[in-house]
Amino acid sequence: MAGSGMDDGTWLAERPRARRRDRRGTALIAFGLAGLVLLAACVAAVLASVVPLAGAAAALERQRSDAVQLIGPAAAALESTATSADNAGASLGSSVAAAREAASVTGQLADALQGLAAFSSAFGDTATRSRALSDDLATTADALARNQVDSASMAASLRTLADRLHQLEVTLGPAGNPPPDAFAGIALPLALALVVLVLLWLAAIAAASVWLGRRLRAGGVDIGG
């Protein structure tokens, strides 16, 4: 009976400890399972964020590549137009010189014929028409000179725009190979890798909590007393 009483006392003393182990084990299992559920939600949220971001990055790269492919022809067209404007300016310069020369000749003719007007009214009429023609030629020469200046200014502006396009092309990089940027190239993969490592670490903690809770409830391990 003494032995039986000792067994009963030991059993009665162990009951509170077993209940505490069960409560602790249940709490650990609940904690671990909640962590696993939260981790699954975090994984889903990360995937929902990263996939559209990766798609947007790919779309942006395609747009950059398309823009780079258009920059070269656009700059070449501007340079060609600038060359045409220069050629037009040269032609206008020749026309200005010719118009001024013609204005000078017709002015001199008007002066000469005006001296002969005393002998015949025909000379006076011709002198008047020559003077009018000289004035018209001078006005035309002035207008052509302004057009020449405008043409030269336009050519310079077009070449400036072409140079800016070439600078933009260099900044954007080749169509199939963006400009190197060490941080930009590793920022997203590094961030994703860190997130994955953190999630794996938390998953290990949650799984360890579940395992330890089950061991507690099974009586395989004891914490405290």
KOLDO-872853 format. One line per field, with one value per residue (C-alpha): residue number from 1; residue in one letter; y, z, x. Coordinates in nm, 2 decimals, decimal comma. Layout:
BEGIN
i c(NUM:...)
aa c(A:...)
y c(Y:...)
z c(Z:...)
x c(X:...)
END
This chain:
BEGIN
i c(1:2:3:4:5:6:7:8:9:10:11:12:13:14:15:16:17:18:19:20:21:22:23:24:25:26:27:28:29:30:31:32:33:34:35:36:37:38:39:40:41:42:43:44:45:46:47:48:49:50:51:52:53:54:55:56:57:58:59:60:61:62:63:64:65:66:67:68:69:70:71:72:73:74:75:76:77:78:79:80:81:82:83:84:85:86:87:88:89:90:91:92:93:94:95:96:97:98:99:100:101:102:103:104:105:106:107:108:109:110:111:112:113:114:115:116:117:118:119:120:121:122:123:124:125:126:127:128:129:130:131:132:133:134:135:136:137:138:139:140:141:142:143:144:145:146:147:148:149:150:151:152:153:154:155:156:157:158:159:160:161:162:163:164:165:166:167:168:169:170:171:172:173:174:175:176:177:178:179:180:181:182:183:184:185:186:187:188:189:190:191:192:193:194:195:196:197:198:199:200:201:202:203:204:205:206:207:208:209:210:211:212:213:214:215:216:217:218:219:220:221:222:223:224:225)
aa c(M:A:G:S:G:M:D:D:G:T:W:L:A:E:R:P:R:A:R:R:R:D:R:R:G:T:A:L:I:A:F:G:L:A:G:L:V:L:L:A:A:C:V:A:A:V:L:A:S:V:V:P:L:A:G:A:A:A:A:L:E:R:Q:R:S:D:A:V:Q:L:I:G:P:A:A:A:A:L:E:S:T:A:T:S:A:D:N:A:G:A:S:L:G:S:S:V:A:A:A:R:E:A:A:S:V:T:G:Q:L:A:D:A:L:Q:G:L:A:A:F:S:S:A:F:G:D:T:A:T:R:S:R:A:L:S:D:D:L:A:T:T:A:D:A:L:A:R:N:Q:V:D:S:A:S:M:A:A:S:L:R:T:L:A:D:R:L:H:Q:L:E:V:T:L:G:P:A:G:N:P:P:P:D:A:F:A:G:I:A:L:P:L:A:L:A:L:V:V:L:V:L:L:W:L:A:A:I:A:A:A:S:V:W:L:G:R:R:L:R:A:G:G:V:D:I:G:G)
y c(0,00:0,23:0,17:0,22:0,55:0,67:0,59:0,78:1,08:1,08:1,06:1,34:1,56:1,49:1,60:1,97:1,95:1,75:2,01:2,29:2,10:2,06:2,43:2,53:2,28:2,39:2,76:2,68:2,48:2,76:3,02:2,81:2,75:3,12:3,20:2,96:3,11:3,46:3,35:3,20:3,53:3,72:3,49:3,55:3,93:3,93:3,74:3,97:4,27:4,13:3,98:4,31:4,49:4,26:4,29:4,67:4,66:4,45:4,68:4,98:4,82:4,74:5,11:5,22:5,00:5,12:5,48:5,42:5,27:5,58:5,83:5,75:5,80:6,11:6,27:6,18:6,34:6,66:6,67:6,61:6,90:7,12:7,04:7,13:7,46:7,53:7,46:7,68:7,95:7,93:7,96:8,25:8,42:8,39:8,52:8,82:8,90:8,88:9,09:9,36:9,36:9,39:9,67:9,85:9,81:9,92:10,22:10,32:10,28:10,49:10,77:10,75:10,76:11,04:11,26:11,18:11,26:11,61:11,48:11,23:11,14:10,78:10,81:10,96:10,68:10,41:10,58:10,58:10,21:10,13:10,32:10,13:9,80:9,89:9,96:9,64:9,44:9,60:9,52:9,16:9,14:9,25:8,99:8,72:8,83:8,79:8,45:8,36:8,45:8,26:7,96:7,97:8,00:7,71:7,49:7,57:7,49:7,17:7,06:7,15:6,93:6,65:6,67:6,66:6,35:6,19:6,27:6,12:5,81:5,78:5,82:5,55:5,31:5,07:4,93:4,57:4,67:4,94:5,15:4,99:5,08:4,85:4,95:4,96:4,61:4,44:4,64:4,44:4,09:4,18:4,30:3,99:3,77:3,94:3,90:3,53:3,49:3,66:3,45:3,13:3,24:3,31:2,98:2,79:2,96:2,87:2,51:2,48:2,61:2,35:2,07:2,18:2,21:1,86:1,73:1,90:1,76:1,42:1,45:1,41:1,74:1,97:2,34:2,50:2,27)
z c(0,00:0,08:-0,26:-0,41:-0,22:-0,35:-0,70:-0,65:-0,50:-0,79:-1,04:-0,86:-0,86:-1,23:-1,33:-1,29:-1,47:-1,76:-1,79:-1,80:-2,07:-2,26:-2,24:-2,34:-2,62:-2,74:-2,73:-2,92:-3,18:-3,22:-3,24:-3,50:-3,71:-3,70:-3,81:-4,10:-4,21:-4,19:-4,39:-4,66:-4,67:-4,69:-4,98:-5,17:-5,11:-5,22:-5,54:-5,60:-5,58:-5,75:-6,06:-6,17:-6,09:-6,30:-6,58:-6,56:-6,56:-6,88:-7,04:-6,95:-7,10:-7,42:-7,44:-7,38:-7,66:-7,90:-7,81:-7,87:-8,21:-8,31:-8,18:-8,45:-8,75:-8,59:-8,54:-8,89:-9,03:-8,83:-8,96:-9,32:-9,28:-9,13:-9,43:-9,67:-9,48:-9,51:-9,88:-9,91:-9,72:-9,96:-10,26:-10,09:-10,05:-10,42:-10,49:-10,26:-10,43:-10,77:-10,67:-10,52:-10,83:-11,05:-10,84:-10,87:-11,25:-11,30:-11,06:-11,27:-11,59:-11,44:-11,36:-11,71:-11,88:-11,66:-11,81:-12,16:-12,06:-12,20:-12,55:-12,54:-12,30:-12,37:-12,20:-11,89:-11,88:-11,91:-11,64:-11,41:-11,48:-11,42:-11,09:-10,98:-11,08:-10,89:-10,58:-10,62:-10,66:-10,35:-10,15:-10,28:-10,19:-9,83:-9,80:-9,93:-9,69:-9,40:-9,53:-9,55:-9,18:-9,08:-9,28:-9,10:-8,77:-8,84:-8,95:-8,63:-8,42:-8,60:-8,54:-8,17:-8,15:-8,33:-8,09:-7,79:-7,94:-7,97:-7,61:-7,51:-7,71:-7,52:-7,19:-7,27:-7,40:-7,69:-7,78:-7,66:-7,37:-7,12:-6,97:-6,68:-6,34:-6,07:-5,80:-6,03:-6,17:-5,83:-5,62:-5,71:-5,70:-5,37:-5,21:-5,32:-5,19:-4,85:-4,83:-4,91:-4,64:-4,38:-4,47:-4,45:-4,11:-3,98:-4,13:-3,95:-3,62:-3,68:-3,78:-3,47:-3,25:-3,39:-3,34:-2,99:-2,90:-3,02:-2,82:-2,51:-2,55:-2,60:-2,29:-2,48:-2,35:-2,06:-2,02:-1,68:-1,42)
x c(0,00:0,29:0,42:0,08:0,04:0,37:0,26:-0,06:0,12:0,36:0,08:-0,11:0,20:0,26:-0,09:-0,04:0,29:0,13:-0,14:0,11:0,30:-0,02:-0,10:0,25:0,25:-0,08:0,03:0,35:0,16:-0,10:0,18:0,36:0,05:-0,04:0,31:0,29:-0,05:0,09:0,40:0,18:-0,01:0,32:0,44:0,12:0,15:0,51:0,43:0,13:0,37:0,68:0,50:0,34:0,66:0,86:0,60:0,62:1,00:0,99:0,73:0,95:1,25:1,06:0,95:1,31:1,44:1,17:1,25:1,62:1,55:1,35:1,61:1,87:1,64:1,49:1,83:1,94:1,62:1,69:2,05:1,93:1,68:1,95:2,18:1,89:1,84:2,21:2,19:1,89:2,07:2,36:2,12:1,95:2,29:2,36:2,01:2,06:2,39:2,23:1,93:2,15:2,37:2,06:1,93:2,25:2,27:1,90:1,96:2,26:2,06:1,78:2,03:2,17:1,83:1,71:1,99:1,85:1,49:1,53:1,57:1,27:0,99:1,06:1,39:1,21:0,95:1,23:1,42:1,12:1,05:1,42:1,42:1,10:1,26:1,58:1,37:1,18:1,50:1,65:1,34:1,35:1,72:1,64:1,36:1,59:1,86:1,61:1,51:1,88:1,93:1,62:1,74:2,08:1,91:1,68:1,97:2,15:1,84:1,79:2,15:2,12:1,81:1,99:2,28:2,04:1,88:2,23:2,30:1,97:2,06:2,39:2,21:1,95:2,21:2,19:1,85:1,92:2,15:2,06:2,34:2,52:2,40:2,54:2,29:1,98:2,08:2,09:1,84:1,54:1,70:1,88:1,55:1,37:1,65:1,64:1,26:1,29:1,56:1,35:1,05:1,26:1,39:1,04:0,92:1,19:1,08:0,72:0,80:1,02:0,74:0,50:0,76:0,84:0,47:0,40:0,70:0,57:0,22:0,37:0,58:0,90:1,04:0,97:1,02:1,02:0,86)
END
